[in-house]
């Protein structure tokens, strides 16, 4: 089974004198010599270095206490999540799955071999607790996948111990700076190796050229959402909080852009991709909607006075949530491993590589994008008004749900146009949030009725489910009263 370690470290160009005296820096009371460890690592990537372009690092390492397969994901500058699997001859499936969206059908090949002699020091506090590990690494690099060469260099690495105060790293860095030690220019050893051995690792493009045309703006937005899907894929597989939601939002933004900006992109060409994105969003939504609903009902139950909670309501709710989560998660993992999902990613890449631009895509963005937003705003206004004209009840709930779907599309169009037009896209977000709150209440009431029926059949009191249902009903009516004002504030995001 794979393990996860949050790695917080800093790298430096080693001075001739190696490590300066670090005792007394940031609570470091003692520096303990732990000897030299020999490490041998082979780094893997596709032939076109897709993992490197996404700042991902995959290696098979022997030597040291953590020999095995390691996959590193960037979290923040100097912070990475390292996924570890036991040493084996072939890449373990749990690691392969986390890079599948990037790799797809391409082969992972050896890129660089690094052999390091690591001279280790433990930095400990007065109580003997480990604060950080500092090492001087002498590295021999060999390029494996292209005509390249070898290189040798020495660097200093300081890694924070689990649970230690990150301020230790600042104090150590200050002491290193006093000794003339400078931070490394490369984010990792493999990046430095590739630079030194002939050909830098592919990296995400720097700041792109400023968008000029309507097509430039729309394509920049589409590429951003495509990257969001790929970046969230490993988090969904790891069941990280909010990953499913953010991946689903990216699919919706892509579909909305295809629909809203038909004058820029040929809808006939984008329709097949949009249909597959709708399928993916639906699969992602099954688990996400259940997760949101379970949290909502649990919070509502916690807010009730003890006297209004009768019967094993909490236990039944927890059982329902756990059962639903397990079944939806298993299905979702199957979706992410499916040929259909990988084909969708390929088709999206193909479309963006050779976009089906229409004549208006070459025009300046002002009129083109403004007209698209105007159309979205008019349709949204029609749906919101028609829904609120209906009496409270099932028909109004359904109509508001349709307005909510259109509001999301309109909001995403407004967000996509902000770099070109500016505008209060935040107000559009507030409107969609209110409509989403209303739909959550509709789903909560439906679930409460189902749970009440099950409880009644089991001979349990259904009183608490009724109390929660009535509160959800009142919440929905309050939300409906706020909608006209929210729409008035959102209207300027869709210029006439």
ChimeraX attribute file (.defattr): number of C-alpha atoms within 10 A of each C-alpha:
attribute: neighborCount
match mode: 1-to-1
recipient: residues
	/A:1	9
	/A:2	15
	/A:3	10
	/A:4	14
	/A:5	12
	/A:6	16
	/A:7	19
	/A:8	20
	/A:9	19
	/A:10	21
	/A:11	23
	/A:12	21
	/A:13	19
	/A:14	22
	/A:15	17
	/A:16	9
	/A:17	8
	/A:18	17
	/A:19	17
	/A:20	15
	/A:21	13
	/A:22	20
	/A:23	17
	/A:24	15
	/A:25	19
	/A:26	20
	/A:27	18
	/A:28	22
	/A:29	18
	/A:30	20
	/A:31	20
	/A:32	15
	/A:33	13
	/A:34	13
	/A:35	10
	/A:36	16
	/A:37	15
	/A:38	14
	/A:39	19
	/A:40	18
	/A:41	22
	/A:42	22
	/A:43	22
	/A:44	24
	/A:45	24
	/A:46	19
	/A:47	15
	/A:48	11
	/A:49	19
	/A:50	20
	/A:51	22
	/A:52	20
	/A:53	16
	/A:54	17
	/A:55	17
	/A:56	18
	/A:57	20
	/A:58	26
	/A:59	24
	/A:60	24
	/A:61	20
	/A:62	17
	/A:63	14
	/A:64	13
	/A:65	8
	/A:66	14
	/A:67	18
	/A:68	21
	/A:69	26
	/A:70	25
	/A:71	22
	/A:72	20
	/A:73	20
	/A:74	15
	/A:75	12
	/A:76	9
	/A:77	10
	/A:78	14
	/A:79	16
	/A:80	18
	/A:81	17
	/A:82	20
	/A:83	19
	/A:84	23
	/A:85	22
	/A:86	15
	/A:87	16
	/A:88	11
	/A:89	8
	/A:90	9
	/A:91	19
	/A:92	17
	/A:93	12
	/A:94	15
	/A:95	19
	/A:96	16
	/A:97	18
	/A:98	18
	/A:99	19
	/A:100	18
	/A:101	21
	/A:102	22
	/A:103	18
	/A:104	17
	/A:105	10
	/A:106	13
	/A:107	11
	/A:108	18
	/A:109	15
	/A:110	18
	/A:111	21
	/A:112	23
	/A:113	22
	/A:114	23
	/A:115	20
	/A:116	22
	/A:117	17
	/A:118	23
	/A:119	18
	/A:120	20
	/A:121	21
	/A:122	21
	/A:123	29
	/A:124	20
	/A:125	18
	/A:126	10
	/A:127	8
	/A:128	11
	/A:129	14
	/A:130	20
	/A:131	24
	/A:132	26
	/A:133	19
	/A:134	26
	/A:135	25
	/A:136	24
	/A:137	23
	/A:138	19
	/A:139	20
	/A:140	17
	/A:141	25
	/A:142	21
	/A:143	24
	/A:144	18
	/A:145	14
	/A:146	12
	/A:147	9
	/A:148	14
	/A:149	14
	/A:150	17
	/A:151	18
	/A:152	15
	/A:153	15
	/A:154	18
	/A:155	20
	/A:156	24
	/A:157	19
	/A:158	23
	/A:159	22
	/A:160	22
	/A:161	21
	/A:162	14
	/A:163	8
	/A:164	13
	/A:165	14
	/A:166	17
	/A:167	12
	/A:168	21
	/A:169	21
	/A:170	14
	/A:171	17
	/A:172	24
	/A:173	22
	/A:174	15
	/A:175	20
	/A:176	22
	/A:177	14
	/A:178	11
	/A:179	15
	/A:180	14
	/A:181	22
	/A:182	16
	/A:183	18
	/A:184	17
	/A:185	11
	/A:186	14
	/A:187	15
	/A:188	14
	/A:189	15
	/A:190	25
	/A:191	20
	/A:192	18
	/A:193	27
	/A:194	22
	/A:195	14
	/A:196	19
	/A:197	20
	/A:198	15
	/A:199	14
	/A:200	14
	/A:201	21
	/A:202	16
	/A:203	15
	/A:204	11
	/A:205	7
	/A:206	6
	/A:207	6
	/A:208	7
	/A:209	7
	/A:210	9
	/A:211	16
	/A:212	13
	/A:213	19
	/A:214	23
	/A:215	26
	/A:216	19
	/A:217	22
	/A:218	24
	/A:219	21
	/A:220	15
	/A:221	19
	/A:222	22
	/A:223	15
	/A:224	14
	/A:225	19
	/A:226	19
	/A:227	13
	/A:228	17
	/A:229	20
	/A:230	18
	/A:231	19
	/A:232	21
	/A:233	22
	/A:234	21
	/A:235	17
	/A:236	22
	/A:237	18
	/A:238	14
	/A:239	13
	/A:240	11
	/A:241	10
	/A:242	14
	/A:243	21
	/A:244	26
	/A:245	19
	/A:246	20
	/A:247	26
	/A:248	23
	/A:249	20
	/A:250	23
	/A:251	24
	/A:252	21
	/A:253	26
	/A:254	25
	/A:255	23
	/A:256	20
	/A:257	23
	/A:258	24
	/A:259	21
	/A:260	23
	/A:261	22
	/A:262	17
	/A:263	20
	/A:264	30
	/A:265	23
	/A:266	17
	/A:267	19
	/A:268	11
	/A:269	14
	/A:270	19
	/A:271	14
	/A:272	14
	/A:273	21
	/A:274	22
	/A:275	13
	/A:276	20
	/A:277	23
	/A:278	17
	/A:279	15
	/A:280	21
	/A:281	20
	/A:282	14
	/A:283	19
	/A:284	27
	/A:285	19
	/A:286	18
	/A:287	21
	/A:288	21
	/A:289	14
	/A:290	19
	/A:291	18
	/A:292	14
	/A:293	17
	/A:294	21
	/A:295	12
	/A:296	14
	/A:297	21
	/A:298	16
	/A:299	11
	/A:300	13
	/A:301	20
	/A:302	11
	/A:303	10
	/A:304	13
	/A:305	8
	/A:306	9
	/A:307	7
	/A:308	13
	/A:309	19
	/A:310	14
	/A:311	15
	/A:312	13
	/A:313	21
	/A:314	15
	/A:315	10
	/A:316	14
	/A:317	16
	/A:318	13
	/A:319	12
	/A:320	14
	/A:321	17
	/A:322	14
	/A:323	10
	/A:324	16
	/A:325	18
	/A:326	11
	/A:327	12
	/A:328	18
	/A:329	19
	/A:330	11
	/A:331	15
	/A:332	20
	/A:333	16
	/A:334	12
	/A:335	16
	/A:336	21
	/A:337	15
	/A:338	11
	/A:339	11
	/A:340	14
	/A:341	18
	/A:342	19
	/A:343	14
	/A:344	18
	/A:345	20
	/A:346	13
	/A:347	16
	/A:348	22
	/A:349	14
	/A:350	11
	/A:351	14
	/A:352	14
	/A:353	10
	/A:354	8
	/A:355	17
	/A:356	16
	/A:357	17
	/A:358	14
	/A:359	12
	/A:360	17
	/A:361	23
	/A:362	15
	/A:363	15
	/A:364	17
	/A:365	24
	/A:366	13
	/A:367	13
	/A:368	19
	/A:369	28
	/A:370	19
	/A:371	18
	/A:372	23
	/A:373	22
	/A:374	19
	/A:375	15
	/A:376	22
	/A:377	24
	/A:378	15
	/A:379	14
	/A:380	24
	/A:381	17
	/A:382	11
	/A:383	19
	/A:384	22
	/A:385	16
	/A:386	14
	/A:387	21
	/A:388	17
	/A:389	10
	/A:390	14
	/A:391	10
	/A:392	13
	/A:393	9
	/A:394	11
	/A:395	12
	/A:396	17
	/A:397	21
	/A:398	14
	/A:399	17
	/A:400	25
	/A:401	21
	/A:402	17
	/A:403	23
	/A:404	24
	/A:405	15
	/A:406	21
	/A:407	28
	/A:408	23
	/A:409	23
	/A:410	31
	/A:411	28
	/A:412	24
	/A:413	28
	/A:414	31
	/A:415	22
	/A:416	24
	/A:417	24
	/A:418	16
	/A:419	13
	/A:420	19
	/A:421	17
	/A:422	12
	/A:423	18
	/A:424	17
	/A:425	22
	/A:426	14
	/A:427	19
	/A:428	26
	/A:429	20
	/A:430	17
	/A:431	25
	/A:432	24
	/A:433	16
	/A:434	19
	/A:435	27
	/A:436	19
	/A:437	16
	/A:438	24
	/A:439	19
	/A:440	19
	/A:441	25
	/A:442	19
	/A:443	14
	/A:444	22
	/A:445	21
	/A:446	12
	/A:447	17
	/A:448	21
	/A:449	16
	/A:450	12
	/A:451	18
	/A:452	20
	/A:453	14
	/A:454	14
	/A:455	19
	/A:456	12
	/A:457	11
	/A:458	9
	/A:459	9
	/A:460	15
	/A:461	17
	/A:462	22
	/A:463	17
	/A:464	20
	/A:465	25
	/A:466	15
	/A:467	16
	/A:468	21
	/A:469	21
	/A:470	13
	/A:471	14
	/A:472	22
	/A:473	17
	/A:474	12
	/A:475	14
	/A:476	21
	/A:477	13
	/A:478	12
	/A:479	16
	/A:480	20
	/A:481	11
	/A:482	13
	/A:483	19
	/A:484	15
	/A:485	10
	/A:486	19
	/A:487	22
	/A:488	13
	/A:489	16
	/A:490	22
	/A:491	20
	/A:492	16
	/A:493	26
	/A:494	25
	/A:495	18
	/A:496	13
